Amino acid sequence: MYPRYWEDHNFGILNPYHPVVGISWFEACAYCDWLFQNWDNVSESASSISLKTKAIRLSLRTEWIFAAGGDEPDGRYPWDGAGEQTSSFKEFLRHANVSSDIGVGHTVAVNSYPLGKSPLGVMDLCGNVWEWQANYGNMSEGKLELRGGSWNDHNNLARVSTYNNGRPSDRNNKIGFRIVLIPQA
């Protein structure tokens, strides 16, 4: 009934501000459905000033890329502004939790890297966890798309244009999810 790493001291319940990991695509979608059905009764809804939702779901590829500021030029990161492209690994590490080489070795609390926000102000699109998308990545193999890179990957995998594929049943400590709330008109 709990995510795979719920009891793990690096990833689970002891870290309430970290992204939840060990969630399959099916479980992420089920959570979105549950959250939609229970929106008026959860604490998250109180912070949204009576936001009435039309839907709650995983992001589409196009939505994720838009939130990250677009994928042009090729090779940019979510925090790079127009015409910019982070090239220094040292500078990169100030923006995101990517690469076990730096010694963190697990997820960190959401919003720990304020320099990593996208031009639209969206936090943590890069690093920490791969995020399930609503899109298929490789339909011929039945795989779904993941975006953002993780705490245990090379920084090149965290570029906006980069994605990964996973089976919908995959559950590991590098995979999480991001939800999209679609407000009523």
Backbone as JSON Lines, residues from 0, in Angstrom:
{"i":0,"aa":"M","n":[0.8,-1.2,0.0],"ca":[0.0,0.0,0.0],"c":[0.85,1.28,0.0]}
{"i":1,"aa":"Y","n":[2.13,1.17,0.33],"ca":[3.0,2.34,0.35],"c":[3.99,2.28,-0.81]}
{"i":2,"aa":"P","n":[4.54,3.43,-1.18],"ca":[5.57,3.41,-2.23],"c":[6.74,2.52,-1.8]}
{"i":3,"aa":"R","n":[7.44,2.0,-2.77],"ca":[8.5,1.03,-2.52],"c":[9.52,1.51,-1.48]}
{"i":4,"aa":"Y","n":[9.89,2.77,-1.47],"ca":[10.94,3.27,-0.57],"c":[10.39,4.05,0.63]}
{"i":5,"aa":"W","n":[9.15,3.82,0.98],"ca":[8.48,4.58,2.03],"c":[9.19,4.49,3.38]}
{"i":6,"aa":"E","n":[9.78,3.34,3.69],"ca":[10.47,3.15,4.97],"c":[11.96,3.46,4.9]}
{"i":7,"aa":"D","n":[12.48,3.78,3.74],"ca":[13.9,4.06,3.56],"c":[14.22,5.44,4.15]}
{"i":8,"aa":"H","n":[15.24,5.52,4.99],"ca":[15.56,6.79,5.67],"c":[16.02,7.88,4.71]}
{"i":9,"aa":"N","n":[16.46,7.54,3.5],"ca":[16.87,8.55,2.52],"c":[15.73,9.03,1.63]}
{"i":10,"aa":"F","n":[14.69,8.23,1.46],"ca":[13.68,8.53,0.46],"c":[12.24,8.58,0.98]}
{"i":11,"aa":"G","n":[11.96,8.06,2.11],"ca":[10.58,7.83,2.52],"c":[9.94,8.86,3.42]}
{"i":12,"aa":"I","n":[9.07,8.36,4.26],"ca":[8.21,9.17,5.13],"c":[9.0,10.09,6.06]}
{"i":13,"aa":"L","n":[10.23,9.73,6.37],"ca":[11.05,10.59,7.24],"c":[11.48,11.88,6.54]}
{"i":14,"aa":"N","n":[11.23,11.96,5.24],"ca":[11.6,13.13,4.43],"c":[10.36,13.69,3.75]}
{"i":15,"aa":"P","n":[9.45,14.28,4.52],"ca":[8.15,14.68,3.95],"c":[8.22,15.75,2.87]}
{"i":16,"aa":"Y","n":[9.32,16.46,2.73],"ca":[9.42,17.51,1.71],"c":[10.2,17.05,0.48]}
{"i":17,"aa":"H","n":[10.61,15.79,0.46],"ca":[11.29,15.22,-0.7],"c":[10.23,14.67,-1.66]}
{"i":18,"aa":"P","n":[10.59,14.54,-2.94],"ca":[9.63,13.91,-3.86],"c":[9.43,12.44,-3.47]}
{"i":19,"aa":"V","n":[8.24,11.95,-3.69],"ca":[7.95,10.54,-3.44],"c":[8.55,9.73,-4.59]}
{"i":20,"aa":"V","n":[9.28,8.68,-4.26],"ca":[9.89,7.81,-5.27],"c":[9.38,6.38,-5.1]}
{"i":21,"aa":"G","n":[9.74,5.53,-6.04],"ca":[9.29,4.14,-5.97],"c":[7.84,3.99,-6.41]}
{"i":22,"aa":"I","n":[7.42,4.9,-7.28],"ca":[6.03,4.95,-7.76],"c":[5.98,4.54,-9.22]}
{"i":23,"aa":"S","n":[5.14,3.57,-9.53],"ca":[4.96,3.21,-10.93],"c":[4.07,4.26,-11.6]}
{"i":24,"aa":"W","n":[4.03,4.22,-12.93],"ca":[3.16,5.13,-13.67],"c":[1.7,4.89,-13.27]}
{"i":25,"aa":"F","n":[1.33,3.62,-13.1],"ca":[-0.03,3.28,-12.7],"c":[-0.37,3.9,-11.35]}
{"i":26,"aa":"E","n":[0.57,3.82,-10.4],"ca":[0.35,4.38,-9.07],"c":[0.28,5.9,-9.1]}
{"i":27,"aa":"A","n":[1.12,6.52,-9.92],"ca":[1.09,7.98,-10.06],"c":[-0.26,8.43,-10.61]}
{"i":28,"aa":"C","n":[-0.75,7.72,-11.62],"ca":[-2.07,8.06,-12.2],"c":[-3.19,7.83,-11.18]}
{"i":29,"aa":"A","n":[-3.1,6.74,-10.42],"ca":[-4.1,6.46,-9.39],"c":[-4.1,7.55,-8.33]}
{"i":30,"aa":"Y","n":[-2.91,8.04,-7.96],"ca":[-2.84,9.13,-6.99],"c":[-3.52,10.39,-7.56]}
{"i":31,"aa":"C","n":[-3.27,10.69,-8.82],"ca":[-3.91,11.86,-9.45],"c":[-5.44,11.72,-9.38]}
{"i":32,"aa":"D","n":[-5.94,10.53,-9.69],"ca":[-7.4,10.3,-9.61],"c":[-7.91,10.47,-8.18]}
{"i":33,"aa":"W","n":[-7.18,9.9,-7.22],"ca":[-7.57,10.02,-5.82],"c":[-7.56,11.49,-5.38]}
{"i":34,"aa":"L","n":[-6.52,12.21,-5.75],"ca":[-6.4,13.61,-5.37],"c":[-7.54,14.43,-5.96]}
{"i":35,"aa":"F","n":[-7.89,14.16,-7.2],"ca":[-9.01,14.86,-7.83],"c":[-10.31,14.6,-7.06]}
{"i":36,"aa":"Q","n":[-10.55,13.35,-6.7],"ca":[-11.78,12.99,-5.98],"c":[-11.83,13.58,-4.57]}
{"i":37,"aa":"N","n":[-10.67,13.82,-3.97],"ca":[-10.59,14.27,-2.58],"c":[-10.05,15.69,-2.43]}
{"i":38,"aa":"W","n":[-9.99,16.44,-3.52],"ca":[-9.35,17.74,-3.52],"c":[-9.84,18.67,-2.42]}
{"i":39,"aa":"D","n":[-11.12,18.71,-2.18],"ca":[-11.65,19.64,-1.17],"c":[-11.29,19.24,0.25]}
{"i":40,"aa":"N","n":[-10.77,18.03,0.46],"ca":[-10.49,17.54,1.8],"c":[-9.0,17.39,2.11]}
{"i":41,"aa":"V","n":[-8.12,17.81,1.21],"ca":[-6.69,17.68,1.46],"c":[-6.07,19.04,1.75]}
{"i":42,"aa":"S","n":[-5.0,19.05,2.52],"ca":[-4.38,20.31,2.92],"c":[-3.85,21.1,1.73]}
{"i":43,"aa":"E","n":[-3.43,20.42,0.66],"ca":[-2.92,21.13,-0.51],"c":[-3.95,22.07,-1.12]}
{"i":44,"aa":"S","n":[-5.21,21.73,-1.03],"ca":[-6.24,22.58,-1.62],"c":[-6.41,23.88,-0.84]}
{"i":45,"aa":"A","n":[-6.1,23.87,0.45],"ca":[-6.24,25.08,1.26],"c":[-5.28,26.17,0.82]}
{"i":46,"aa":"S","n":[-4.11,25.78,0.31],"ca":[-3.12,26.77,-0.11],"c":[-3.42,27.34,-1.48]}
{"i":47,"aa":"S","n":[-4.41,26.8,-2.16],"ca":[-4.7,27.26,-3.51],"c":[-5.89,28.22,-3.57]}
{"i":48,"aa":"I","n":[-6.29,28.76,-2.45],"ca":[-7.34,29.78,-2.38],"c":[-8.58,29.36,-3.17]}
{"i":49,"aa":"S","n":[-9.18,28.29,-2.73],"ca":[-10.44,27.81,-3.3],"c":[-10.35,27.46,-4.78]}
{"i":50,"aa":"L","n":[-9.23,26.97,-5.22],"ca":[-9.1,26.57,-6.61],"c":[-9.98,25.36,-6.87]}
{"i":51,"aa":"K","n":[-10.89,25.49,-7.78],"ca":[-11.73,24.37,-8.19],"c":[-11.06,23.73,-9.39]}
{"i":52,"aa":"T","n":[-10.91,22.43,-9.36],"ca":[-10.19,21.75,-10.42],"c":[-11.13,21.04,-11.39]}
{"i":53,"aa":"K","n":[-10.72,21.07,-12.63],"ca":[-11.42,20.34,-13.68],"c":[-10.79,18.96,-13.86]}
{"i":54,"aa":"A","n":[-9.48,18.89,-13.62],"ca":[-8.74,17.63,-13.73],"c":[-7.42,17.74,-12.98]}
{"i":55,"aa":"I","n":[-6.91,16.6,-12.54],"ca":[-5.58,16.48,-11.95],"c":[-4.96,15.26,-12.61]}
{"i":56,"aa":"R","n":[-3.78,15.45,-13.2],"ca":[-3.15,14.35,-13.95],"c":[-1.65,14.6,-14.06]}
{"i":57,"aa":"L","n":[-0.97,13.64,-14.66],"ca":[0.45,13.81,-14.97],"c":[0.58,14.79,-16.12]}
{"i":58,"aa":"S","n":[1.74,15.42,-16.23],"ca":[1.95,16.39,-17.3],"c":[2.16,15.69,-18.64]}
{"i":59,"aa":"L","n":[1.76,16.38,-19.68],"ca":[2.08,15.96,-21.04],"c":[3.48,16.47,-21.39]}
{"i":60,"aa":"R","n":[4.13,15.83,-22.32],"ca":[5.46,16.25,-22.77],"c":[5.47,17.74,-23.12]}
{"i":61,"aa":"T","n":[4.49,18.17,-23.9],"ca":[4.46,19.57,-24.33],"c":[4.3,20.53,-23.15]}
{"i":62,"aa":"E","n":[3.53,20.15,-22.15],"ca":[3.35,20.99,-20.96],"c":[4.66,21.08,-20.17]}
{"i":63,"aa":"W","n":[5.33,19.94,-20.01],"ca":[6.57,19.91,-19.26],"c":[7.63,20.78,-19.95]}
{"i":64,"aa":"I","n":[7.75,20.63,-21.26],"ca":[8.73,21.42,-22.02],"c":[8.39,22.91,-21.95]}
{"i":65,"aa":"F","n":[7.11,23.24,-22.05],"ca":[6.7,24.65,-21.94],"c":[7.05,25.2,-20.56]}
{"i":66,"aa":"A","n":[6.76,24.43,-19.5],"ca":[7.08,24.87,-18.13],"c":[8.58,25.06,-17.94]}
{"i":67,"aa":"A","n":[9.37,24.28,-18.69],"ca":[10.84,24.38,-18.61],"c":[11.39,25.5,-19.48]}
{"i":68,"aa":"G","n":[10.54,26.23,-20.16],"ca":[11.01,27.34,-20.98],"c":[11.31,26.97,-22.42]}
{"i":69,"aa":"G","n":[10.9,25.78,-22.85],"ca":[11.12,25.35,-24.22],"c":[12.41,24.56,-24.36]}
{"i":70,"aa":"D","n":[12.51,23.81,-25.45],"ca":[13.7,22.98,-25.65],"c":[14.67,23.53,-26.69]}
{"i":71,"aa":"E","n":[14.54,24.79,-27.02],"ca":[15.46,25.45,-27.94],"c":[16.26,26.51,-27.18]}
{"i":72,"aa":"P","n":[17.53,26.63,-27.35],"ca":[18.35,25.79,-28.22],"c":[18.53,24.4,-27.62]}
{"i":73,"aa":"D","n":[18.83,23.46,-28.46],"ca":[19.06,22.09,-28.02],"c":[20.17,22.09,-26.98]}
{"i":74,"aa":"G","n":[19.97,21.36,-25.91],"ca":[20.99,21.26,-24.88],"c":[20.81,22.19,-23.7]}
{"i":75,"aa":"R","n":[19.75,23.02,-23.71],"ca":[19.56,23.94,-22.59],"c":[18.95,23.22,-21.39]}
{"i":76,"aa":"Y","n":[19.12,23.83,-20.23],"ca":[18.54,23.35,-18.98],"c":[17.34,24.24,-18.64]}
{"i":77,"aa":"P","n":[16.45,23.78,-17.76],"ca":[15.23,24.56,-17.47],"c":[15.48,25.98,-16.96]}
{"i":78,"aa":"W","n":[16.57,26.25,-16.31],"ca":[16.84,27.59,-15.77],"c":[17.52,28.52,-16.78]}
{"i":79,"aa":"D","n":[18.01,27.98,-17.87],"ca":[18.68,28.81,-18.87],"c":[17.69,29.76,-19.51]}
{"i":80,"aa":"G","n":[18.05,31.02,-19.57],"ca":[17.21,32.02,-20.23],"c":[17.41,31.99,-21.73]}
{"i":81,"aa":"A","n":[16.75,32.89,-22.42],"ca":[16.85,32.96,-23.88],"c":[18.31,33.17,-24.29]}
{"i":82,"aa":"G","n":[18.8,32.31,-25.16],"ca":[20.15,32.42,-25.66],"c":[21.23,31.96,-24.7]}
{"i":83,"aa":"E","n":[20.86,31.43,-23.53],"ca":[21.85,30.96,-22.56],"c":[21.94,29.45,-22.59]}
{"i":84,"aa":"Q","n":[23.08,28.94,-22.14],"ca":[23.24,27.51,-22.0],"c":[24.34,27.25,-20.97]}
{"i":85,"aa":"T","n":[23.96,26.69,-19.84],"ca":[24.92,26.4,-18.78],"c":[25.94,25.4,-19.3]}
{"i":86,"aa":"S","n":[27.21,25.71,-19.15],"ca":[28.25,24.81,-19.64],"c":[29.18,24.32,-18.54]}
{"i":87,"aa":"S","n":[29.25,25.02,-17.43],"ca":[30.14,24.65,-16.34],"c":[29.45,23.68,-15.38]}
{"i":88,"aa":"F","n":[30.11,22.54,-15.12],"ca":[29.54,21.56,-14.18],"c":[29.41,22.17,-12.79]}
{"i":89,"aa":"K","n":[30.37,22.98,-12.4],"ca":[30.32,23.65,-11.09],"c":[29.09,24.56,-11.02]}
{"i":90,"aa":"E","n":[28.82,25.29,-12.08],"ca":[27.63,26.15,-12.12],"c":[26.36,25.3,-12.12]}
{"i":91,"aa":"F","n":[26.38,24.21,-12.85],"ca":[25.23,23.31,-12.9],"c":[24.84,22.85,-11.5]}
{"i":92,"aa":"L","n":[25.82,22.5,-10.69],"ca":[25.55,21.96,-9.35],"c":[24.89,22.98,-8.42]}
{"i":93,"aa":"R","n":[24.92,24.25,-8.78],"ca":[24.23,25.28,-8.0],"c":[22.75,25.32,-8.33]}
{"i":94,"aa":"H","n":[22.34,24.61,-9.39],"ca":[20.97,24.68,-9.9],"c":[20.14,23.42,-9.69]}
{"i":95,"aa":"A","n":[20.77,22.26,-9.47],"ca":[20.0,21.02,-9.43],"c":[20.74,19.91,-8.69]}
{"i":96,"aa":"N","n":[19.96,18.99,-8.15],"ca":[20.49,17.8,-7.49],"c":[20.6,16.68,-8.53]}
{"i":97,"aa":"V","n":[21.7,16.7,-9.26],"ca":[21.97,15.69,-10.26],"c":[23.4,15.23,-10.06]}
{"i":98,"aa":"S","n":[23.64,13.96,-10.22],"ca":[24.95,13.35,-10.18],"c":[25.34,12.93,-8.78]}
{"i":99,"aa":"S","n":[25.42,11.65,-8.58],"ca":[25.87,11.12,-7.3],"c":[27.33,11.47,-7.05]}
{"i":100,"aa":"D","n":[28.03,11.98,-8.06],"ca":[29.43,12.38,-7.92],"c":[29.63,13.51,-6.92]}
{"i":101,"aa":"I","n":[28.57,14.3,-6.66],"ca":[28.73,15.43,-5.75],"c":[28.54,15.04,-4.29]}
{"i":102,"aa":"G","n":[28.11,13.81,-4.03],"ca":[28.07,13.32,-2.66],"c":[26.72,13.34,-1.97]}
{"i":103,"aa":"V","n":[25.66,13.91,-2.58],"ca":[24.36,13.9,-1.92],"c":[23.84,12.46,-1.86]}
{"i":104,"aa":"G","n":[23.77,11.8,-2.99],"ca":[23.44,10.38,-3.02],"c":[21.99,10.01,-2.79]}
{"i":105,"aa":"H","n":[21.09,10.98,-2.84],"ca":[19.65,10.72,-2.68],"c":[18.89,11.98,-3.02]}
{"i":106,"aa":"T","n":[17.58,11.92,-2.95],"ca":[16.77,13.11,-3.22],"c":[16.98,14.16,-2.14]}
{"i":107,"aa":"V","n":[16.62,15.39,-2.45],"ca":[16.65,16.48,-1.48],"c":[15.26,17.1,-1.43]}
{"i":108,"aa":"A","n":[15.02,17.95,-0.45],"ca":[13.73,18.6,-0.33],"c":[13.4,19.42,-1.57]}
{"i":109,"aa":"V","n":[12.14,19.42,-1.93],"ca":[11.66,20.22,-3.05],"c":[12.01,21.68,-2.79]}
{"i":110,"aa":"N","n":[12.37,22.4,-3.82],"ca":[12.74,23.82,-3.77],"c":[14.08,24.08,-3.1]}
{"i":111,"aa":"S","n":[14.94,23.07,-2.96],"ca":[16.26,23.26,-2.37],"c":[17.22,24.03,-3.27]}
{"i":112,"aa":"Y","n":[16.89,24.11,-4.55],"ca":[17.75,24.78,-5.52],"c":[16.99,25.94,-6.17]}
{"i":113,"aa":"P","n":[16.86,27.08,-5.48],"ca":[16.09,28.19,-6.05],"c":[16.68,28.73,-7.36]}
{"i":114,"aa":"L","n":[17.97,28.56,-7.59],"ca":[18.56,29.01,-8.86],"c":[18.11,28.14,-10.03]}
{"i":115,"aa":"G","n":[17.52,26.99,-9.74],"ca":[17.1,26.07,-10.78],"c":[15.71,26.29,-11.33]}
{"i":116,"aa":"K","n":[15.04,27.35,-10.89],"ca":[13.68,27.56,-11.4],"c":[13.7,27.96,-12.87]}
{"i":117,"aa":"S","n":[12.65,27.55,-13.56],"ca":[12.56,27.85,-14.99],"c":[12.18,29.31,-15.2]}
{"i":118,"aa":"P","n":[12.27,29.81,-16.44],"ca":[11.86,31.19,-16.71],"c":[10.4,31.47,-16.31]}
{"i":119,"aa":"L","n":[9.58,30.42,-16.23],"ca":[8.19,30.59,-15.8],"c":[8.03,30.42,-14.29]}
{"i":120,"aa":"G","n":[9.15,30.19,-13.59],"ca":[9.12,30.07,-12.14],"c":[8.84,28.67,-11.62]}
{"i":121,"aa":"V","n":[8.88,27.67,-12.48],"ca":[8.61,26.29,-12.06],"c":[9.9,25.7,-11.49]}
{"i":122,"aa":"M","n":[9.78,25.13,-10.3],"ca":[10.95,24.6,-9.59],"c":[11.17,23.12,-9.88]}
{"i":123,"aa":"D","n":[12.43,22.71,-9.78],"ca":[12.82,21.3,-9.76],"c":[12.43,20.5,-10.99]}
{"i":124,"aa":"L","n":[12.41,21.13,-12.15],"ca":[12.14,20.37,-13.38],"c":[13.35,19.52,-13.76]}
{"i":125,"aa":"C","n":[14.47,19.82,-13.18],"ca":[15.71,19.13,-13.5],"c":[16.29,18.56,-12.21]}
{"i":126,"aa":"G","n":[16.68,17.31,-12.26],"ca":[17.3,16.7,-11.09],"c":[16.3,16.15,-10.09]}
{"i":127,"aa":"N","n":[16.8,15.63,-9.02],"ca":[16.04,14.99,-7.96],"c":[15.43,13.68,-8.45]}
{"i":128,"aa":"V","n":[14.39,13.71,-9.29],"ca":[13.78,12.48,-9.79],"c":[13.38,12.61,-11.26]}
{"i":129,"aa":"W","n":[13.42,11.5,-11.97],"ca":[12.8,11.42,-13.28],"c":[11.3,11.53,-13.03]}
{"i":130,"aa":"E","n":[10.6,12.27,-13.87],"ca":[9.16,12.48,-13.68],"c":[8.37,11.75,-14.77]}
{"i":131,"aa":"W","n":[7.43,10.91,-14.31],"ca":[6.54,10.25,-15.26],"c":[5.78,11.29,-16.06]}
{"i":132,"aa":"Q","n":[5.61,11.02,-17.35],"ca":[4.81,11.86,-18.23],"c":[3.57,11.07,-18.64]}
{"i":133,"aa":"A","n":[2.56,11.76,-19.12],"ca":[1.35,11.1,-19.6],"c":[1.56,10.5,-20.98]}
{"i":134,"aa":"N","n":[2.65,10.85,-21.67],"ca":[2.91,10.42,-23.04],"c":[3.64,9.08,-23.11]}
{"i":135,"aa":"Y","n":[3.41,8.39,-24.22],"ca":[4.24,7.24,-24.52],"c":[5.59,7.73,-25.02]}
{"i":136,"aa":"G","n":[6.65,7.05,-24.63],"ca":[7.97,7.36,-25.13],"c":[8.3,6.49,-26.31]}
{"i":137,"aa":"N","n":[8.17,5.18,-26.14],"ca":[8.43,4.23,-27.21],"c":[7.22,3.31,-27.29]}
{"i":138,"aa":"M","n":[6.26,3.68,-28.1],"ca":[4.99,2.94,-28.17],"c":[5.18,1.49,-28.61]}
{"i":139,"aa":"S","n":[6.15,1.24,-29.49],"ca":[6.34,-0.13,-29.98],"c":[6.76,-1.07,-28.86]}
{"i":140,"aa":"E","n":[7.4,-0.53,-27.83],"ca":[7.83,-1.34,-26.69],"c":[6.93,-1.13,-25.48]}
{"i":141,"aa":"G","n":[5.86,-0.32,-25.62],"ca":[4.95,-0.07,-24.51],"c":[5.59,0.72,-23.38]}
{"i":142,"aa":"K","n":[6.52,1.59,-23.71],"ca":[7.22,2.37,-22.67],"c":[6.69,3.79,-22.63]}
{"i":143,"aa":"L","n":[6.74,4.36,-21.44],"ca":[6.26,5.72,-21.21],"c":[7.44,6.65,-21.01]}
{"i":144,"aa":"E","n":[7.19,7.93,-21.22],"ca":[8.25,8.92,-21.16],"c":[8.47,9.43,-19.74]}
{"i":145,"aa":"L","n":[9.74,9.66,-19.43],"ca":[10.18,10.27,-18.16],"c":[11.05,11.47,-18.53]}
{"i":146,"aa":"R","n":[10.98,12.53,-17.73],"ca":[11.76,13.74,-18.01],"c":[12.42,14.25,-16.73]}
{"i":147,"aa":"G","n":[13.54,14.98,-16.9],"ca":[14.14,15.72,-15.82],"c":[15.44,15.2,-15.24]}
{"i":148,"aa":"G","n":[15.77,13.95,-15.46],"ca":[16.99,13.42,-14.85],"c":[16.8,13.19,-13.36]}
{"i":149,"aa":"S","n":[17.75,12.55,-12.71],"ca":[17.61,12.26,-11.29],"c":[18.87,12.58,-10.51]}
{"i":150,"aa":"W","n":[18.79,12.38,-9.22],"ca":[19.89,12.62,-8.3],"c":[21.09,11.71,-8.6]}
{"i":151,"aa":"N","n":[20.87,10.65,-9.34],"ca":[21.92,9.66,-9.57],"c":[22.31,9.54,-11.05]}
{"i":152,"aa":"D","n":[22.1,10.61,-11.8],"ca":[22.42,10.58,-13.23],"c":[23.37,11.7,-13.6]}
{"i":153,"aa":"H","n":[23.98,11.58,-14.76],"ca":[24.87,12.62,-15.28],"c":[24.04,13.85,-15.63]}
{"i":154,"aa":"N","n":[24.61,15.02,-15.48],"ca":[23.88,16.26,-15.75],"c":[23.4,16.37,-17.19]}
{"i":155,"aa":"N","n":[24.04,15.72,-18.14],"ca":[23.57,15.78,-19.52],"c":[22.18,15.19,-19.7]}
{"i":156,"aa":"L","n":[21.79,14.29,-18.8],"ca":[20.46,13.67,-18.89],"c":[19.37,14.59,-18.34]}
{"i":157,"aa":"A","n":[19.74,15.73,-17.81],"ca":[18.77,16.65,-17.23],"c":[18.42,17.8,-18.18]}
{"i":158,"aa":"R","n":[18.88,17.74,-19.39],"ca":[18.57,18.79,-20.37],"c":[17.08,18.72,-20.73]}
{"i":159,"aa":"V","n":[16.51,19.84,-21.1],"ca":[15.09,19.9,-21.43],"c":[14.74,18.95,-22.57]}
{"i":160,"aa":"S","n":[15.61,18.83,-23.55],"ca":[15.32,18.0,-24.72],"c":[15.52,16.5,-24.47]}
{"i":161,"aa":"T","n":[16.09,16.15,-23.34],"ca":[16.4,14.75,-23.05],"c":[15.23,14.08,-22.33]}
{"i":162,"aa":"Y","n":[14.97,12.85,-22.69],"ca":[13.95,12.08,-21.98],"c":[14.41,10.64,-21.85]}
{"i":163,"aa":"N","n":[13.74,9.91,-21.02],"ca":[14.03,8.51,-20.78],"c":[12.74,7.75,-21.01]}
{"i":164,"aa":"N","n":[12.83,6.45,-21.19],"ca":[11.65,5.6,-21.33],"c":[11.61,4.61,-20.18]}
{"i":165,"aa":"G","n":[10.41,4.32,-19.71],"ca":[10.26,3.33,-18.67],"c":[8.99,2.52,-18.86]}
{"i":166,"aa":"R","n":[9.03,1.29,-18.39],"ca":[7.81,0.49,-18.39],"c":[6.87,1.07,-17.35]}
{"i":167,"aa":"P","n":[5.57,1.07,-17.59],"ca":[4.64,1.67,-16.63],"c":[4.7,1.04,-15.24]}
{"i":168,"aa":"S","n":[5.23,-0.17,-15.15],"ca":[5.33,-0.84,-13.85],"c":[6.65,-0.57,-13.14]}
{"i":169,"aa":"D","n":[7.58,0.16,-13.77],"ca":[8.88,0.45,-13.15],"c":[8.68,1.24,-11.86]}
{"i":170,"aa":"R","n":[9.44,0.84,-10.83],"ca":[9.4,1.52,-9.53],"c":[10.82,1.5,-8.97]}
{"i":171,"aa":"N","n":[11.49,2.63,-8.97],"ca":[12.81,2.68,-8.35],"c":[13.01,4.02,-7.64]}
{"i":172,"aa":"N","n":[14.16,4.18,-7.0],"ca":[14.38,5.38,-6.19],"c":[14.83,6.59,-7.0]}
{"i":173,"aa":"K","n":[14.78,6.48,-8.32],"ca":[15.1,7.62,-9.19],"c":[13.86,8.13,-9.93]}
{"i":174,"aa":"I","n":[12.7,7.48,-9.73],"ca":[11.49,7.85,-10.45],"c":[10.43,8.39,-9.5]}
{"i":175,"aa":"G","n":[9.89,9.55,-9.87],"ca":[8.78,10.17,-9.14],"c":[7.79,10.72,-10.15]}
{"i":176,"aa":"F","n":[7.09,11.77,-9.78],"ca":[6.11,12.35,-10.7],"c":[5.79,13.77,-10.31]}
{"i":177,"aa":"R","n":[5.19,14.49,-11.23],"ca":[4.72,15.86,-11.03],"c":[3.29,15.88,-11.5]}
{"i":178,"aa":"I","n":[2.44,16.58,-10.76],"ca":[1.03,16.64,-11.16],"c":[0.71,17.99,-11.79]}
{"i":179,"aa":"V","n":[-0.31,17.98,-12.62],"ca":[-0.83,19.18,-13.25],"c":[-2.27,19.34,-12.77]}
{"i":180,"aa":"L","n":[-2.59,20.51,-12.24],"ca":[-3.97,20.84,-11.88],"c":[-4.55,21.71,-12.95]}
{"i":181,"aa":"I","n":[-5.64,21.29,-13.52],"ca":[-6.31,22.07,-14.56],"c":[-7.53,22.71,-13.91]}
{"i":182,"aa":"P","n":[-7.53,24.04,-13.77],"ca":[-8.63,24.71,-13.08],"c":[-9.9,24.76,-13.92]}
{"i":183,"aa":"Q","n":[-11.01,24.84,-13.22],"ca":[-12.27,25.06,-13.93],"c":[-12.27,26.48,-14.48]}
{"i":184,"aa":"A","n":[-12.9,26.66,-15.61],"ca":[-12.94,27.98,-16.24],"c":[-13.75,28.97,-15.44]}
